[in-house]
Amino acid sequence: MRTKMVAGNWKMNKTLQEGVELAAQLKNDVKNPKCAVVIGTPFIHLATVAELVKGSPIKVAAENCADKDKGAYTGEVSAAMVASTGAEYCILGHSERRAYYHEDYEILKNKVELALANGLKVIFCIGEVKEERLENKQNEVVKAQLEGSVFHLTAEQWANITLAYEPVWAIGTGLTATPEQAQEIHAFIRGLVAEKYGKQAADDTTILYGGSCNEKNAAELFACPDIDGGLIGGASLVPEKFEAIIAAR
């Protein structure tokens, strides 16, 4: 039985003090969620927030990690460092990392391997840009992203992968894939996992929707049979909105 999940991605928002305040409110309010709840915070928040939410249903994710194990890489944060904070997840492959920091398949492959080797679970993001959607290439794009960075993993490693489909044209734009569009590609992605790892593994794989998912459209999206929850951006910064999305799952 696959895990239902709502994960927040704070991105580059909230000072440490503001982040602690937000996490404290979520801890106070989210008592018995019907799904797994994960908050992805900036690196500087991780240790403090992980300690703060310990014992609650809320888990913590890093928004990234380095593609190197350790060494002279000024400013980078390794997967081992992330794990040492008490964080349990790492978000990798986000479209912003691919676009702004030119993270290619090989870089992401290294990051995924290092995260898993250090005991982290990975939320791996895939999705097409607007031009690719208009050319009806979305299936081709997500297949290449999976094959390029995660389909080399063993079945045992795959058990620690959560996928997040994010249509890049819908992130922060206010646009959202229709439930029909989202369900169609989620089903396609699950089919790819079945081809690679078998039907049982595909049935057990959590696939989240990301892309302007909010408290108003979450219930309709989550009602789709192959959408197991959401990777939430802006709405995860507002406790009332994020909590409403959690309740919708």
N, C-alpha and C positions, 0 to 999 in steps of 0.2 A: 504494500500500500504506500503510494508516494506521499511525501510530506507537502501539505499546503503551507504556503509561506507568504508573508508580506515583509519585504526588506526596504529599508530607507537608505538613500544615498545622499548624504548631506552636501557632497561636493566641497568646494572651497568656501564654506559658509560657517559662521559661528566662531567667536573667540572661544578659548578654553572655558572661560566663566559662563558664557552663554550656552555652550554645549553641555556643560554640567547641569545647568538649570533645566535645559530641555530634557536631558536623559532622566533627571530626577522626577520631572513631571510624568514622563512616560512610565517610569517604574511605579509611581504612585497610582497611575490610572489603569495600567494594563495588568490585570490580575490573573484572569483565566481565559486567555485568548483561545479561539478555536483553531488557531494555526500557529506555526512557528513565526516569531517576530525577531527580525535582525535589524540593527542600525549600523550603517556604514559611516564612520566618522573620519575626519582628518587625522593624520598620524599623531599630532600632538595631543589629541583627546584620548587616544586608545587606552592607555594604562589607567587613567583616572576614571573614565567611563566604564571600562570593564570591571573595575573594582566596585564602582557604584551600583551597577545592576546585578552583581553577583547574587545568586539565590533567587532571582526573579525569572520570569519566562523570557526575558529579553537577552538576546545574544548580540555580540559586537563583531563588526567586520572592518577591516582596513579597506580603503578605496583603491589600493594599489600595492605592489611591492616591487623590489628591484629584480632584474633578470640575472643578477650575479649573486653568488653565495655570500661573499664578503670581500673586503679589500679597499684599495684606494679609489673609491668612487664617491667623492665629496657630495654630500647632500642626499645620497640615496638611502633607502631604508630596506633592509633585507627581510626575507620571509621569516628568518629566525628571530629577528628583532620584533616583528609583528607578533609572532607566536608568544614571545616572552612577555608581552603586555597582558595576556589573558584573552586577547581576541581569538575567536574561533573560525572566522571566515575571512576571505579576501576576495574583493571584487576585481576581476580582470577582464580585459578585452573591451572595456567601455568605449563607445564610439568617440568620446572626447579624447581618450588616450590614443586611439588609432589616428584620429584626424590631427590633433594639435601636437602630439609628441611622436608621431610617425612610428607607432608600435606595429610591426609587421608580424606575420605568422610565426616566424622563428623566435622573435623576442617574446611573444606571448607564450609560445611553447615552453621556453625556458622558465618563465615566471610561473606557469601552471605547475611544472615539475617541482620547482623549488618550494612553492606553497604547499603542495601535497607532501613533499618529503619532510617538511617541518610540522606536519600534523594539522595543517589548516584545511578547511573545506573551501571550495572555490565556487563563486558565483560567476559564471563565464558568460559574457555578453556577446551577442551576435545580432546582425541586422543590416539592412540595406539603406542607402541614401535615396533621396527623392528621384534622381535621374534613373537609378537602377529599378526602382518601383515602376516608374513610368514606362520603362522598357520591358517590364514584366520579367526582370532578372532576379527577383528576390530569392527564389528557391536556389538558383545557381550560386548566389552570393553566400547565403547562409551555409550551404553545403561546403563550399570552399573554405569558409572560416572554421568550420568544425574539423574538416580534414587537415587543415593547415596547422592547427594548434592543440587539438584535444583527442582526435580519433586514434592517436597512437597509444593512448593509455590502456593499461590492462583493465579487465573487468573489475578487479578489486579497487583500482584507483578510481574508476568511473563512478563507483558508489559514492564518492565524495564530491561529485560535480553536480551543481545546480545550473541549469541554463536560464538565461534571461534574453528573450527576444525583444529587441528595441528597434523599431523602425526609426532610423535616424531623423527622418523628416518630421517625426512627431515629438521629438525631444525638446521641451521648452518652447514649442511653437504654438501650443494650444490646440494643434491638430492631434487627432487620435485615430488610430486604425479602427474601422468599424468592428464590432464583435465578429462579423462574418469574415473579414480580412484577417483578423488576429487568430481566430480559430483555425482557418484554413492553413496558415503557415505554421502554427503550433502543431497541428496534426502532421504536417509534412516533416517537421523537425523530429517529432517522435518516431515517425516512420524511418528516418535516417538512423536514429539510435537503434531501432529494432534491427535494421539491416546489419549494423555493425556489432551490436552486443546481444541481440536476441530480444524477443518480445517481453520477457519478464523484466529485463533491465530497462527497456523502454517504458513499460508500465510503472516502474519504480522511479523514473527520472522526473524530478520536479522541473517544470518549465514555467518561468514567470513572464509576464508581459510588462514592458517598460516603454514609456512614451506618452507623457501627459496623462497618465492614469491618476485620477483624483477621486475625491469622495463622492462626486456626482455620477461618474461612469463606472466605478469599480465593480459594483454588484452585477451590472450587465456583462462586463468583461469576464468576471470570475465565474459566471454561470456557464461559460463555454466549457465543454468536457475536457479539452486539452490545455486549458489555462489554469495553472495551479496557484496563482497568486500574482503579486506585482513587485516590480522594482521601482520604487517611488522616489522621484526627485524633489521638486519644489514643495509638494504637499507634505513631505516627511519633516519639513522644518517647522510646521505648525501643528502642535500637539492635537488639537481638536480634529483637524483634517486627517492626520495620520491615523488617529484612533478610529475615526469613522471608516477608513479603508480597512483597517484590521477587522473591525466588526462586520464588514461586508464579506469577508472571506469565510 
